[in-house]
Amino acid sequence: MIVDRLAWSRASAAAVNIGVGSRDEPKEEHGIAHLLEHLLFKGTKSRSSKEMSELIEAAGGEMNAYTSKEVTSYYVSTLDYTFPQAQKLLAEIICQPLLAEKDIANEKKVVTQEIRMSEEDPDDHIHDLLAKTAWKGNPMAHPEAGHVDCVARMGAEEILDFFQSNYRPPNLVVVATGNVKSEQVMEWTTAGLDPLQKAKKRRARVPPRFRPSVDVHPKEGEQVYVGIGFPGVQAAHPDRYVQGLLGGVLGAGTSSRLFQNVREEHGLVYSIYANAHPFTDCGIFNLFFSTSAENADKVMDLIGKEFVKLKQEGLVEGELGRARSWIKGMIVRRLEQVEARMFFLGELYLQSGALMTEDDVMESLDRVTPDQVEGMASSLLDRRMMCAAIHSEEKRGQALAKSIEGLDF
């Protein structure tokens, strides 16, 4: 249980984080965690879905959830004085979901629409395609939302088994933020969640093997979407913040190298960005952009040259400090909201196993030196370990893939 009290706030939020996500799904049941996330809001043994919606909104709040590769999180946020009602609803959906046959049939259709919407949004879909390219053959390669054919086959028995196997202690981590007291959260957790039967032993996770490859995923249209990846560090690795700052230097914010070069100087893209995404036992360093088919080779050439320049010449004066301040500013501004603090604390703990505060993260960023970032650039930006996902018309995609294979940095 993690409680972050903000006595000055007039809002409260709480999440029950389940330590299972899309990578933990049984074979051929890709999307079951996401489907179950939807189903828990379709009613409990005490209330209908409509009654739950009316109660949480009458409390001035909202109730929602998300599914990632390693976590499914259910959360509520309300006014501070209506928080007990929100807690009660949150416990109900975790402990007493209805999981009715008719709701399963309806929600499978809803999830199918969500998957298809994502697949038809190239800016969104390229992230799934890069994961598929980088980690093919491992559950980490599957999209969090699932596959349409797998969702269509799922029945009540499989869904109930997944729920009963995973939605139990010790897989549950409670996080509360805002104007809440530890004893209030402890009392609720002890009464509502601790009596649950213990979870079955979780299926062992197999760390994915990074796959250097250039894959073309065909689509219609003139625009080309590209995701580039390198094997990154895991969440508990001491170089996590070094890698994050390398992403800041290369492609976070409008002063970053790639934004200034590729967009501002050459006008070849609307957006281009880089970031690091650590997980419990692996990580990936990402770079994404989209451009017209005729400019794709030029963009890749500029990216390769920027990698070479950073590796050979190092950082320029003030560059690391600017990236550090930009990232710290993003964190601080985000954490002005109690919900964001709740996500921040829960995600850090579930990824790394460590309870870290905002100050801990700031101090970790402050300790990173220019030599560390330059060393990370030299070791990480290795052409031999790069993967790329190209989402474009097939003939143009294959031509770009051939060009990328010839890059050297």
N, C-alpha and C positions, 0 to 999 in steps of 0.2 A: 504494500500500500504506500502510495506517495501522495503527500498533501503539501500544497504550496499556498499558504494563507496570505491573502492580500486584504488586510482589514479595511483599507480605504475603498475597496471596490463595492459596487452595488449589484454585482453579478456573481454567480457561482456556476461551476461546470464540473462534471465528473464523467469519467470514461471507464468502462470495463474492457480491457484489452485482452484478447484471446491470442495466445502465442502460436497460432497456426494461420497460414495463408495459402496462396495458390501453389507454392512449392511443396506443400504437405498433403496435397490431394492424392487419393488413390489413382492408379493408372486408369485411363479412360473415363475419369470423372472430373476432368478439368473444367472448373467453373462452379464446383459444388460449394466452395467456401463463399463465393460471391452470391450464389443463389440463396444460400442459407441466410446471408446477411439481409437480403430482401425479405425473406419469409418471416423473420423474427418481428417485423413490423406489421404483419398481417393479422395480429390478434393474439391474445393470451387466453388462458383458461378463465380469466376473470373479466376481460374487456375485449371489445371489438377494436378493430383498427381505427374506426371513426371515433370511438370513445377515447382512445389513447391520444389521437390528434387533438381532440377538443380539450382534453385535460392539460396537455403540455402547453398548448397555446393560451389557455386560460391562466396558466402560471407565468405567462410572459416569456416563454422559452421555445426551444426546438429540440427535437430528438432525431439523431441521424447516425450514420455508420459509414465505414469505408473498409475495403479489403485491399491489402497489398500482398506482396510476395511472401511475407513472413508474419503478418499480423492481420487480424480482423478486429476492428475497434468499434464499440457501440458507445455513444456518448449523449449526454444531455447538457443543456446550458439554459439557465433561467435567472430571474431576479433572485437576489440572495434570500429574501424572506419566503419564497415559494420553493426553495431547493428541496425540502423534505418530500414534496409531492413528486418532483422530478426523480429523486432517488428511488422512490417506490416504483415508478413506472420502469426505470432502468432495470431494477432487480426482477421485475415481472417478466420482461421480455427475455432475459437471460435464463431464468429459472422455470418459467411456465409457458413457453411458446405453444401455440395451438398446432402448427404444422399440419393444417387440414389439406386433404386431397384437392379440394377445389381451389384453394389458394396456391398450391404447388403448380397446378395446371395453368392458372392465370399468370403467376409470376414468372414462369418459364417463358411465356410470350413476351413479358416486359423485358426480361434480361436479354432475350434474343434481339429485341429492338435496340437495346443499349449497345450490345456487341456490334451490331451492324452499323450503327451510327458512328462508333469509334473507328471501325474499319474504313468508313467512307470519309473520315476526316484525316487527311494525310499528316497534318501537323501533330496529331495525337498518335496515329497508327505507326509512325516511323519509330517511336520509342519501343513499341512491341516488336517491330521487325528487327531492330538492333539486338534486343534480348534474344530473339530467335536465332539470329546469326551468331552471336557471341557464345551462346550456351546450348546450342543444339544438342539434343540427346539427354538433357537434364531438365527436371521440372522447373528450374529457374527460367527456362526458355519460354514457358507458356504465359500468355497474358492473364492478368489478374481477373479479368471479367469472364474468362473461359472461352470455350469453343462452342459454336452453335450446335453442332452435331452431338457433342457430349451432353450439353444441357438438355437437349431434346430427349435423350435416353434416360435421364435420371428419374428414379421413382422414389416414393415415400420411404421405402425401406433403407435405401442407400443414404438418403438425407438424414433420417433419424439416427442411423448408425454413426454417421460423421459427427452429428451434434453430440450424441451421448459419449462418444470416444474422446472428444476434444474440449467441449465447453464445460470444463470442470476444473477444480483445483488439482494440481498446482499450475495449470496453464493460464490462470486468470491474474491479471495485474490491474489493480484499481488506482486511478490517478484522479485527484480532485484539486481544483484551483479556484481562486477567488475568495470571497468572504465566507469561508468555511472553517470549521474547527476540526482538528485531528480526531477528537473524541467523537464528534458527530459522524464522521466518516467511518471510524472504527466500529462504532455501534451498528451502523447500517451494514457494513461488510460482514461483521460477525454474525448478525442475525439473518441476513439474506443470502450470502454466498458461501460462507464456510460450511454450512451443513450439507452442501451438495456432495454427492458421491464422487470419489476421486476419479480422475481421468485414467483411461487406459494408457499403457505405455505408448508414447508417440512414435510413429514411424521414423526411423533414423534418417536424418538429412544427409545426402551425399553431396559434398562440395562440388560445384560444377568445374569442369575443365574449360578454360578459355580457348576459343577456337579462332585463330587468325584466319580470316577468310573474307572474300568480297562476294556478297550475294545480291542478286537482282530479284526484286519482288515486283512483278509487273502491275501496272495500272494504266489507265487511259489519261490523256491530257498532256499539255506542254510542259508543265512544271515538274522539276526533279526535286525529290526530297532525299536527303542523305543523312545518315547517322554513322558516326565514326566512334569506335571504342578501343580502349586499351585496358589490359587487366589492372584493376585497382586494388587498394588495400582494404581489408575488412574493418568493421566498425571499431573494434577494440585495439587496432594497430596504432602505435605511437605516431605514425606518419599520417594519420587521418587528416589532421589540420594542415599539414604541409601540402598534401594533395589538393585539399580544398582551396588553398591560396594559389596554387598553380592554376586551377580552374579560374580563379578570380583574375589573375594576370592575363590569361589567354582570352577568356570569353565571358566575363561577368560584368555587366554595366557597359555604358556607352564609351568609357575611356579605355576599355580593354583593347589589347592588341588586334584581335581578329575583327572586332567591330570597327575600329578605326581604319584598318587596312582594307578589308573586304567590302564593307558598306560605305564608309565615309569617303575614302580615297578613290575607290574604284566603282562604287555604286552597283555592285553585282548581286546584292541580296537585300532583303528587307530586315531579316533577323539572322543572327548567327551567335551561338552561345555554347559555352563549355561548362561542365560541372562534374563533380565526383559523387558517386552514389555507393556508399559502403553498406554491406549486409553483414550478417553474423559470421559467415565463413568465407566471404569473397567480396569483391567490389568491382566496379567498372568506372572508368573515366570516360565521360561522354562528350561528344561535340556534335551539334546539329545545325543544319542550314537547309534552305531551299532556294532554288534559282531556276532560271530558264534553261532548257536543254543546251542551248548554244553557249551558255556561260559556265556550265558545270565544270568543265576541264580547267578553266581559268581560276575558278574558286579553289579547286583542289590544289592547283599549283601554288596559289598564294598561301594556302594553309601550310603546305609542305615547306615553303620558304620561311614562313614565320616560325615553324618548329626549328628549322636549322639555325635561324638567327638567334633564337633564345638559347639553344644548346651551345652555340659557338661563342656568342657575345655576352650572354648572361643578362641579368636585369639592369635596367637603367635607374638612375637615381630617382627616388620617390615612388617608383612603380609598385613595390611591394607594400609600402605604407598606404598607398591609395587603395589597393585591392583589399587590404586588411580592414581599413576603415569602411569601405563599401559593404563588405560582408558583415561586419559588426553592426553597422547601421541598419542593415536589412533585418538582422536578428532582433535588435532592440526595438525597432518600430513594430515588428510583427508581434513581439511579446507584450505589447501594450494591451492585447486582448486576452481575456482569461482562457478562451477556447484554444488559442494558439499556444499558450503556456502549457496547457494540458497535453496537447499533441507533442510539443517539444520534449517535455520531461518523459512522457511515456515511450516515445520512439527512441530516444537516446538510451533509456534503460533496457528496452527489449532488444536493441541492436547490440549493445556493448556489454550489458550485464552490470554496468556501473551507474550509480545515481549521481548525475552531474547537474549542477546549477548553471544558470546563465553566466555567473561570474567565472565558474570553472572553464566554460567554453571560451570566454573572452581571454582569460589568462593563457589558455592553450594556444589561441591564435597569436597572442602577443609574444609567445616564446619562439615562434617560427622565425628562422633567420634567412637572409638571402641565399647563403650557401646551401641550406636545406632545399629551398625551392629550385635552385639551379641544379642540384644533384638529382632531385626528383624528375625534373624535365629531361635530364640526360638518360636516366634509366627507364622512365615510363614511356616517353615519346619515341618508341622503337618501331620502325616500319615493319620489322619481322613479326611483331606481336600485334599489329593493328588488324581490326576487323572493320568492315563497312557494310551497311545495308543501304541499297539503292532502291528507291520506290519511284518508278517512272515507266514510261512506255518501253517495252522490252528491248527493242533494237537500240534505242538511245542509251538505255541502261547498260547493255552489254558493252557498248563502245566506251562508256565512262568507266566501267569495271576494268577494262583492258588498260585504260589510261592510268587508273589508280594503281594497278599492279606494277606499273613502271615507275612509280614514285620512289624517291630515295631520300630519306632524312634520318 
